[in-house]
Amino acid sequence: MGDDTKTESHWFVYMLHCDDGSLYTGITTDLTRRLVEHNDNKLGARYTRARRPVKLAWFERCETRSHASVREAEIKKLDRNQKKLLIALSWKKYKSAFRKAGADQTVLGNL
């Protein structure tokens, strides 16, 4: 996991913590832009528009869109407890990268 949160050549798979406590998983090339879209305009996913505000809980950098899509599908198959464990372990290992990306550590207490 690198500290880059916006690159032309990389994709990110991410999880958002929604206001209703649910988790949403998606992919993007720009985490900051996508978080704004989820919270502020019609470009956010239909699922998150009804569950605002959303907070960035977790992300992982991928080399290609294809890899990000495969990883997204893998994560969507996880149950809630497995997703919570992935988030918690990743925060422990990559805390500074998560903070730099604007991820919200307070979601750990809300999972």
Phi and psi in degrees as a GROMACS rama.xvg file:
@    title "Ramachandran Plot"
@    xaxis  label "Phi"
@    yaxis  label "Psi"
@TYPE xy
-97.7065  174.379  GLY-2
-85.0737  -9.32214  ASP-3
-69.0036  130.011  ASP-4
-114.901  0.604353  THR-5
-151.512  111.599  LYS-6
-144.177  152.01  THR-7
-71.2431  -33.2841  GLU-8
-98.6171  3.08363  SER-9
-125.682  153.661  HIS-10
-117.614  159.991  TRP-11
-127.683  138.929  PHE-12
-102.747  138.684  VAL-13
-142.143  158.98  TYR-14
-123.391  137.318  MET-15
-109.853  143.862  LEU-16
-97.1569  117.679  HIS-17
-88.3497  161.233  CYS-18
-60.1462  -28.2745  ASP-19
-85.1298  4.0914  ASP-20
92.7764  -6.73799  GLY-21
-78.7026  165.835  SER-22
-115.583  136.129  LEU-23
-118.279  136.084  TYR-24
-116.74  136.711  THR-25
-153.831  -177.929  GLY-26
-129.519  154.899  ILE-27
-164.487  167.483  THR-28
-100.117  -10.762  THR-29
-142.411  101.03  ASP-30
-61.8206  -43.3309  LEU-31
-62.7864  -49.0553  THR-32
-60.432  -44.1881  ARG-33
-66.8461  -37.4235  ARG-34
-63.0926  -42.671  LEU-35
-60.9247  -43.7581  VAL-36
-60.8569  -42.5468  GLU-37
-63.415  -33.149  HIS-38
-93.6274  -28.2084  ASN-39
-119.663  -10.5541  ASP-40
-151.813  -176.211  ASN-41
-73.467  -7.33212  LYS-42
-79.4454  -11.4723  LEU-43
-69.7716  156.531  GLY-44
-61.3484  146.908  ALA-45
-54.389  -40.4489  ARG-46
-58.389  -45.878  TYR-47
-78.9578  -24.2997  THR-48
-59.9212  -30.6114  ARG-49
-90.2991  1.38299  ALA-50
-132.791  33.1796  ARG-51
-80.4069  154.473  ARG-52
-77.8937  156.383  PRO-53
-113.984  151.817  VAL-54
-127.183  142.674  LYS-55
-69.256  120.355  LEU-56
-103.435  -31.3801  ALA-57
-162.87  149.949  TRP-58
-153.113  161.24  PHE-59
-144.713  133.269  GLU-60
-83.2211  138.498  ARG-61
-126.872  151.224  CYS-62
-74.9804  -32.3145  GLU-63
-135.195  162.79  THR-64
-62.5173  -39.6051  ARG-65
-59.2032  -47.1536  SER-66
-63.2543  -41.0896  HIS-67
-62.5711  -40.7956  ALA-68
-65.874  -40.2749  SER-69
-64.5436  -44.8138  VAL-70
-64.5733  -40.1001  ARG-71
-58.2701  -45.6894  GLU-72
-62.2216  -40.1643  ALA-73
-61.415  -44.1714  GLU-74
-67.832  -39.1089  ILE-75
-63.4629  -22.7558  LYS-76
-80.9748  -16.2086  LYS-77
-69.3969  148.421  LEU-78
-80.8095  171.213  ASP-79
-57.0066  -42.8307  ARG-80
-64.7003  -37.8372  ASN-81
-66.731  -38.3085  GLN-82
-65.4209  -42.5452  LYS-83
-61.4019  -40.6793  LYS-84
-65.2323  -43.6504  LEU-85
-58.482  -44.9685  LEU-86
-62.2576  -50.0396  ILE-87
-62.458  -45.3739  ALA-88
-66.8905  -38.0129  LEU-89
-67.4728  -40.5263  SER-90
-60.0119  -41.2658  TRP-91
-62.8839  -39.2481  LYS-92
-84.6522  -35.355  LYS-93
-122.433  35.7139  TYR-94
-51.8232  -46.1681  LYS-95
-67.4025  -38.694  SER-96
-65.6552  -39.4896  ALA-97
-64.9821  -44.4553  PHE-98
-63.2673  -43.0981  ARG-99
-60.8549  -34.2116  LYS-100
-78.232  -6.87137  ALA-101
89.8345  12.5351  GLY-102
-66.7604  147.84  ALA-103
-103.557  109.369  ASP-104
-66.0371  -21.044  GLN-105
-64.4579  -19.9  THR-106
-65.214  -23.845  VAL-107
-58.2147  -38.3076  LEU-108
-77.1879  -13.5723  GLY-109
-102.664  1.58747  ASN-110
